Amino acid sequence: MLSSRYPPVLECRMPSWKGVIEHYRQWIELPQAVVPVTLLEGNTPLIPLPGLAAELHVAQLLVKFEGLNPTASFKDRGMTVAVSEAVSRGARSVICASTGNTAASAAAYAGRAGLQCLVLLPAGKVAAGKLAGAQAYGAQIVQVDGSFDQALELARALSERHPITLVNSLNPFRLEGQKTAAFEICDKLGGPPDWMALPVGNAGNITSYWMGFRQYLNGKLPRLLGAQAAGAAPLVDGHPIDDPHTIASAIRIGRPARGEQALEAVEQSHGRLLAVPDEAILESQRDLAREGIWVEPASAAGLAGLRQAVQDGLDLSGQTVVCVCTGHGLKDPDTVPQATAMHTVPAMLEAVEALLEE
């Protein structure tokens, strides 16, 4: 029997799940004739964290684990809609700039649809697990000697000059898909959480969650807590950053494409936007791993931000809080939390028993 400290996961495996388009089609602005290009994305679980809830004096703390999507990140929600719409118009190729997760997702859905996929990456700044995904799914990868923001400008220019569809979050259909995560949270909780904390990089995700909550709910709305890495916090600092730096590569962005919408979402929700140091992000990554949830560093920024807000005086007693973890730890294996040392011993029972006695 499970200990009361670890209540069961809020089960999200809905019967006959067919992907986010089919399940939430009436809520997605997409022509009815569009045939979904799907990998059965979405339907990710809400996982209770009672130990961390006690630490933060929260009535209920849950993780929306988006790393359990088909390409191990939340990007699949938006990509299924963007690629489906592109195919319906007769598109034959797609393009994106990426710090890694968008690249893997775009390549996977393009492959599923039989489209060509061109990916522009900032050279030397993409985690190995993400680059491997884009390669495995068959994308044509070009490394740009510059930042993500420069790569995005090139991708946008190419999409304007050539018959190739841009599938970054500038594409409105991306947000149409990503907002379904807000629907799922409400469906499983029977209403909205009081607070929702999540990382902020290019700002499409926080924008889409707010879109989803506003569309789906009639009445109470959650408050949003957006967390940027301290070395890549243009929305907190109030100006673009030419050379953003953080170990959390997924949010290493100095000019968020959806920055204005993100600021509006935080203001309208009476929420908070703050910057957290890399040390706090890595600490939260380790703590999540000890709860059995391994995420890439950027995914832990929401929890790091929540902790910082509590330290700054935010009272969450009696509240329900959802932290969005956007990508799986396998996306960035070089930052794996090293909780224990490895030992090499002879293949002898006594040698292993000696370790147990230490």
Stockholm file with secondary structure:
# STOCKHOLM 1.0

chainA/1-358         MLSSRYPPVLECRMPSWKGVIEHYRQWIELPQAVVPVTLLEGNTPLIPLPGLAAELHVAQLLVKFEGLNPTASFKDRGMTVAVSEAVSRGARSVICASTGNTAASAAAYAGRAGLQCLVLLPAGKVAAGKLAGAQAYGAQIVQVDGSFDQALELARALSERHPITLVNSLNPFRLEGQKTAAFEICDKLGGPPDWMALPVGNAGNITSYWMGFRQYLNGKLPRLLGAQAAGAAPLVDGHPIDDPHTIASAIRIGRPARGEQALEAVEQSHGRLLAVPDEAILESQRDLAREGIWVEPASAAGLAGLRQAVQDGLDLSGQTVVCVCTGHGLKDPDTVPQATAMHTVPAMLEAVEALLEE
#=GR chainA/1-358 SS CCCTTSCCCBCCCCTTCCCHHHHTGGGSCCCTTCCCCCSCCCCCCEEECHHHHHHHTCSEEEEEEGGGSTTSBTHHHHHHHHHHHHHHTTCCEEEEECSSHHHHHHHHHHHHHTCEEEEEEETTCSCHHHHHHHHHTTCEEEEESSCHHHHHHHHHHHHHHSSCEECSTTSHHHHHHHTHHHHHHHHHHTSCCSEEEEECSSSHHHHHHHHHHHHHCSSCCCEEEEEEEGGGCHHHHTSCCSSCCCSCGGGCCSSCTTHHHHHHHHHHTTCEEEEECHHHHHHHHHHHHHTTCCBCGGGGHHHHHHHHHHHTTCCCTTCEEEEEECBBGGGCGGGCCCCSCCCCCCSCHHHHHHHHTC
#=GC SS_cons         CCCTTSCCCBCCCCTTCCCHHHHTGGGSCCCTTCCCCCSCCCCCCEEECHHHHHHHTCSEEEEEEGGGSTTSBTHHHHHHHHHHHHHHTTCCEEEEECSSHHHHHHHHHHHHHTCEEEEEEETTCSCHHHHHHHHHTTCEEEEESSCHHHHHHHHHHHHHHSSCEECSTTSHHHHHHHTHHHHHHHHHHTSCCSEEEEECSSSHHHHHHHHHHHHHCSSCCCEEEEEEEGGGCHHHHTSCCSSCCCSCGGGCCSSCTTHHHHHHHHHHTTCEEEEECHHHHHHHHHHHHHTTCCBCGGGGHHHHHHHHHHHTTCCCTTCEEEEEECBBGGGCGGGCCCCSCCCCCCSCHHHHHHHHTC
//
